[in-house]
Amino acid sequence: MATAGKVIKCKAAVAWEPNKPLVIEEIEVAPPQADEVRIKIVATGVCHSDLYLLLESMQKDCFPAVLGHEAAGIVESVGPGVTEVQPGDKVIPLLMPQCRECRFCKSPKTNQCARGPTMQKDMMIPPTTRFTCKGKNLMPLFAAGTFSEYIVMNQIGVAKIDPAAPLDKVCLLGCGVCTGYGAAVNTAKVEPGSTCAVFGLGAVGLAAVMGCKAAGAKKIIAVDINPDKFEKAKVFGATDFVNPKDHNKPISQVLSEMTDGGVDFSLECVGNVEVMRSALESCVQGWGVSVIVGFTDLQDVSVRPIQLITGRTWKGSSIGDFKGKDGVPQMVKAYLDKKVKLDEFITHTMTLDQVNDAIELMKHGKCIRTVLNVSPQ
């Protein structure tokens, strides 16, 4: 392409400081260096993790930043040593890279990668950036920064996908949908005929409901304090809905009474430590499995040891335990084969210029997923 090897000036939504609206700026995106890929972002979802960094974690070292990490785009150019993609390929940036060389990538037991964000000292801040604006370096969230028309990533963090995939839909597989779906199918390993409870009905929770249904669960209890979400949860396979506000006893007790002692599997998709404990305590003793899916790093989580001693298992899940380069293209194919829903998650479609409106929708729980159309395909 004509821009290969040159600095690209483009539009991005810049977070200059925490807890302030993003500002649409012209930024400079440097050419890709060795093993790097420059991508034209076509569409990006607005995920709660973006809000977490902007509004909750308040890590001032992260700013100024370009948020966004759930996206899909087209390779614009590649640096020396890139072998897996070429200009024109459709790709999804990966929140969890897959180098294929470290002990974690070589193990079938995990999707962690020694070069991934959760292995680093500060998972929010990448070691390098190709973004600059007004003479300042901009930090790309989770090494992505997809609230920009162009980004640069190492090739280990880029998954090549089917050229037939609609990028404004499959962008959701970059984070939320894979996270929830995989937590049920890969991490919990939900069994046919089982009972499940999913706490929190945002995009991740609804994807977890979808995963429970795909795995053959017979009873899927959707738990949320917003009763308006139950109709949407039904679309993905929920059979029952429980609003904790409707009861004067702990939600774990309510679920225990509904399921003869507790559910076989529970998935916490909120990122709240109290809900994490409730989800564990909602599992049946002896074999119940509870998975922490919601992200937070601000508080400790605790539980009485007897809850685990009596046979429950407590697990965590990152990006649904999908190995990115392998699993994300498979999920794209599943969508194209109509085995996985994506369109039903999208409640709003906006432009990059409307990013602050999208953030407000998510802050107030008025959307499932908003997709920002960043660049034309």
C-alpha positions in Angstrom: 0.0 0.0 0.0 1.1 3.6 -0.6 1.4 4.2 3.1 3.8 1.3 3.8 7.0 2.5 5.5 5.6 5.9 6.3 4.1 7.5 9.4 0.4 7.6 9.1 -1.6 10.6 10.5 -5.0 9.4 11.5 -7.9 10.0 13.9 -8.0 8.5 17.4 -9.9 9.0 20.7 -7.3 10.0 23.2 -7.6 9.6 27.0 -5.4 12.4 28.2 -6.2 11.7 31.9 -8.4 9.4 34.0 -12.1 10.0 34.5 -12.3 12.6 31.7 -14.0 12.4 28.3 -11.9 11.1 25.5 -10.8 13.7 22.9 -10.8 13.0 19.2 -7.3 13.9 18.0 -5.0 13.6 15.0 -2.2 11.2 16.0 0.8 9.8 14.3 1.2 6.0 13.9 4.8 4.9 13.1 5.5 2.2 10.6 5.8 -1.4 12.0 9.2 -2.5 13.1 10.6 -6.1 13.1 7.9 -8.6 13.8 5.2 -5.9 13.9 2.0 -5.4 11.9 0.2 -2.2 11.2 -3.6 -2.6 11.0 -6.4 -0.4 9.8 -9.1 -0.8 12.4 -12.5 -1.2 10.7 -14.7 -1.7 13.8 -14.2 -1.9 17.6 -16.5 -2.8 20.5 -16.6 -0.8 23.7 -15.8 -3.2 26.5 -16.0 -2.7 30.2 -12.3 -3.1 30.6 -11.9 0.2 28.7 -14.1 1.8 31.3 -12.2 0.1 34.1 -9.0 1.7 33.1 -10.6 5.1 32.4 -12.9 5.4 35.4 -11.9 2.9 38.1 -8.2 1.8 38.2 -6.9 5.4 38.0 -3.4 4.3 37.1 -2.0 7.6 36.1 1.1 6.0 34.6 -1.2 4.6 31.8 -2.0 8.1 30.5 -2.2 9.6 28.0 -3.6 6.5 26.4 -5.6 5.2 23.5 -8.2 2.7 24.8 -10.0 0.0 23.0 -9.0 -3.7 22.5 -12.0 -5.6 21.0 -11.6 -5.0 17.3 -11.2 -6.2 13.8 -9.3 -4.7 10.9 -7.2 -5.2 7.7 -3.4 -5.4 7.6 -2.0 -2.3 6.1 1.7 -3.2 6.2 4.1 -5.5 7.9 7.6 -5.2 9.3 10.6 -7.4 8.7 10.2 -11.0 9.9 6.4 -11.1 9.7 5.4 -14.4 8.1 1.8 -15.1 9.3 -0.1 -12.2 7.7 0.3 -9.9 4.7 -1.2 -6.6 3.6 -4.9 -7.0 2.8 -5.5 -9.9 5.3 -8.5 -9.6 7.7 -7.3 -9.9 11.3 -8.4 -9.6 14.9 -6.0 -8.1 17.4 -5.5 -10.5 20.4 -5.8 -9.5 24.0 -3.9 -12.6 24.9 -1.1 -13.3 22.3 0.2 -16.7 21.3 3.9 -16.8 20.6 3.8 -20.6 20.2 7.3 -20.9 21.7 7.0 -20.4 25.5 6.2 -23.1 28.0 2.7 -21.8 28.3 1.9 -21.7 24.6 3.3 -25.3 24.3 1.1 -26.5 27.0 -2.5 -27.5 26.3 -3.4 -26.6 29.9 -3.5 -22.8 29.4 -3.9 -20.0 27.0 -1.4 -17.8 28.9 1.7 -16.6 27.0 5.0 -15.6 28.6 4.8 -12.5 26.4 1.2 -11.7 27.2 0.0 -8.8 29.4 -0.9 -10.9 32.5 2.7 -12.0 32.7 4.0 -8.5 32.7 4.6 -6.2 35.7 1.8 -3.9 34.6 -0.7 -5.6 32.3 -2.2 -2.3 31.1 1.1 -0.6 29.9 3.0 -2.1 26.9 6.7 -1.8 26.8 6.7 0.2 23.6 4.2 2.4 21.6 4.0 3.5 18.0 1.4 6.2 18.9 2.3 9.9 19.3 0.2 13.0 19.6 1.4 16.6 20.2 4.9 15.4 20.9 3.8 12.9 23.5 3.8 9.1 23.5 0.3 7.5 23.8 -0.1 4.2 25.6 -2.2 1.7 23.7 -4.4 -0.2 26.2 -3.5 -3.9 26.4 -0.9 -3.2 23.6 -3.8 -2.6 21.2 -5.4 0.9 21.4 -8.2 0.2 18.9 -10.0 3.5 19.4 -7.7 4.6 16.5 -7.9 4.3 12.8 -4.5 2.5 12.7 -2.6 0.5 15.3 0.6 -1.4 15.4 1.0 -4.8 17.2 3.5 -7.6 17.4 2.6 -10.5 15.1 2.1 -12.8 18.1 -0.9 -10.7 19.0 -2.6 -10.9 15.6 -5.0 -13.6 14.4 -5.7 -14.0 10.7 -9.4 -14.7 10.0 -11.7 -15.8 7.2 -11.8 -13.1 4.5 -15.6 -13.6 4.4 -16.0 -12.4 8.0 -18.0 -9.2 8.5 -15.5 -7.1 10.6 -18.3 -5.1 12.3 -19.6 -8.3 13.9 -16.6 -10.5 14.5 -14.8 -7.7 16.3 -16.7 -8.9 19.4 -14.6 -12.0 19.3 -11.5 -10.0 20.2 -12.7 -10.0 23.9 -16.2 -10.2 25.3 -17.8 -13.1 23.4 -14.8 -15.4 23.5 -14.3 -14.5 27.2 -17.8 -15.5 28.3 -18.4 -18.4 25.9 -15.0 -19.9 26.5 -15.4 -19.6 30.3 -18.3 -22.0 30.1 -17.1 -24.3 27.4 -13.3 -24.4 28.0 -12.8 -23.4 31.7 -15.9 -24.7 33.5 -16.3 -27.5 31.0 -20.1 -27.3 31.5 -21.6 -30.8 31.0 -24.8 -31.9 29.2 -27.8 -32.0 31.5 -26.2 -29.8 34.1 -27.5 -26.8 36.0 -25.7 -23.5 35.6 -25.9 -20.0 37.1 -24.5 -16.9 35.3 -24.0 -13.8 37.4 -24.1 -10.6 35.4 -25.8 -10.2 32.0 -23.5 -7.8 30.1 -22.0 -9.1 26.9 -19.6 -11.4 28.7 -22.4 -12.9 30.8 -24.7 -13.4 27.8 -21.9 -15.1 26.0 -21.4 -17.4 29.0 -25.2 -18.2 28.8 -24.7 -19.0 25.2 -21.7 -21.2 26.1 -23.7 -23.1 28.7 -26.4 -23.8 26.2 -23.9 -24.9 23.5 -22.5 -27.3 26.1 -25.9 -28.9 26.7 -26.9 -27.5 30.1 -30.5 -28.2 30.9 -31.1 -25.3 33.4 -29.4 -22.0 33.0 -30.2 -19.4 35.7 -29.4 -15.8 34.7 -28.7 -13.6 37.8 -28.8 -9.8 37.5 -30.3 -6.9 39.4 -31.7 -5.5 36.1 -34.8 -7.4 35.2 -34.9 -5.8 31.7 -32.0 -8.1 30.7 -33.9 -11.3 31.1 -35.6 -11.2 27.7 -32.2 -10.8 26.0 -30.8 -13.6 28.1 -33.5 -15.9 26.9 -32.3 -15.3 23.3 -29.0 -16.9 24.3 -30.5 -19.8 26.2 -31.3 -18.8 29.7 -34.2 -20.8 31.2 -34.7 -18.9 34.5 -34.0 -15.4 35.9 -33.3 -14.3 39.4 -33.0 -10.8 40.6 -31.2 -10.7 44.0 -33.2 -7.6 44.9 -36.4 -9.6 44.9 -35.2 -11.7 47.8 -34.5 -11.1 51.5 -32.0 -13.9 51.8 -28.5 -14.5 50.2 -28.6 -15.3 46.5 -26.7 -18.5 47.1 -29.5 -19.7 49.3 -32.1 -18.8 46.7 -30.2 -20.8 44.0 -29.6 -23.7 46.4 -33.4 -24.0 47.0 -34.0 -23.9 43.2 -31.6 -26.6 42.4 -31.6 -29.1 45.2 -28.5 -27.9 46.9 -26.7 -25.7 44.4 -25.8 -25.5 40.7 -23.2 -27.7 39.1 -21.5 -24.7 37.5 -21.5 -20.9 38.2 -19.9 -18.1 36.3 -19.2 -14.7 37.8 -19.2 -12.1 34.9 -19.4 -8.9 36.9 -15.9 -8.3 38.3 -17.2 -7.8 41.9 -15.5 -9.7 44.7 -18.7 -10.1 46.7 -20.5 -11.6 43.7 -17.5 -13.9 43.1 -18.0 -15.3 46.6 -21.7 -15.6 46.1 -21.2 -17.5 42.9 -18.9 -20.0 44.6 -21.3 -20.4 47.5 -24.1 -21.1 44.9 -22.4 -24.2 43.7 -23.4 -27.6 45.0 -20.9 -29.1 47.4 -19.0 -32.2 46.3 -18.5 -31.2 42.7 -19.6 -27.7 42.0 -17.3 -25.6 39.8 -17.3 -21.8 39.9 -15.4 -19.6 37.4 -14.3 -16.0 38.0 -14.6 -14.3 34.6 -15.2 -10.6 35.5 -12.1 -8.5 35.7 -10.9 -6.4 38.6 -7.6 -5.9 40.3 -8.6 -3.5 43.0 -9.7 -5.7 45.9 -9.0 -9.1 47.5 -11.5 -11.9 47.3 -12.1 -14.2 50.2 -14.1 -17.3 51.2 -14.5 -19.6 54.1 -12.3 -22.6 53.6 -15.2 -25.0 54.2 -16.6 -24.0 50.9 -13.7 -25.5 49.1 -13.0 -28.3 51.6 -16.4 -29.8 50.9 -15.6 -30.3 47.2 -16.2 -27.1 45.3 -13.6 -25.9 42.7 -12.8 -22.2 42.2 -11.2 -21.3 38.9 -10.3 -18.2 36.9 -10.6 -17.7 33.2 -8.9 -15.3 30.9 -10.3 -14.7 27.4 -12.2 -17.9 27.8 -9.1 -20.0 27.9 -8.9 -19.7 24.1 -5.4 -19.8 22.6 -5.8 -16.7 20.5 -4.3 -17.5 17.1 -6.0 -20.9 17.2 -9.3 -20.3 19.0 -10.4 -16.9 17.6 -10.4 -18.0 13.9 -12.3 -21.1 15.0 -14.9 -18.9 16.7 -15.1 -16.7 13.5 -15.8 -19.9 11.5 -18.4 -20.9 14.1 -20.2 -17.6 13.6 -20.1 -17.9 9.8 -21.5 -21.5 10.2 -24.3 -20.0 12.4 -23.2 -22.0 15.5 -22.4 -18.8 17.5 -24.5 -15.6 17.8 -22.8 -12.2 17.4 -25.4 -9.9 15.9 -27.7 -10.3 18.9 -25.1 -8.7 21.2 -25.0 -5.4 19.2 -27.5 -3.0 20.6 -25.9 0.2 19.2 -23.7 1.2 16.3 -21.9 4.5 16.3 -18.8 6.2 14.8 -15.5 6.8 16.5 -16.5 10.5 17.0 -19.4 9.2 19.3 -17.1 7.2 21.6 -18.1 9.3 24.6 -21.8 8.6 24.0 -20.9 4.9 23.8 -19.1 5.1 27.1 -22.1 6.8 28.7 -24.4 4.0 27.5 -22.2 1.4 29.1 -21.7 3.3 32.3 -25.5 3.4 32.8 -26.1 -0.2 31.7 -28.1 0.9 28.6 -26.4 -1.3 26.1 -25.1 -4.8 25.6 -22.4 -3.9 23.1 -21.8 -0.8 21.1 -19.7 -1.2 18.0 -17.8 1.8 16.7 -17.3 2.0 12.9 -13.8 3.3 12.8 -12.8 3.1 9.1 -14.6 1.9 6.0 -13.7 -1.7 4.9 
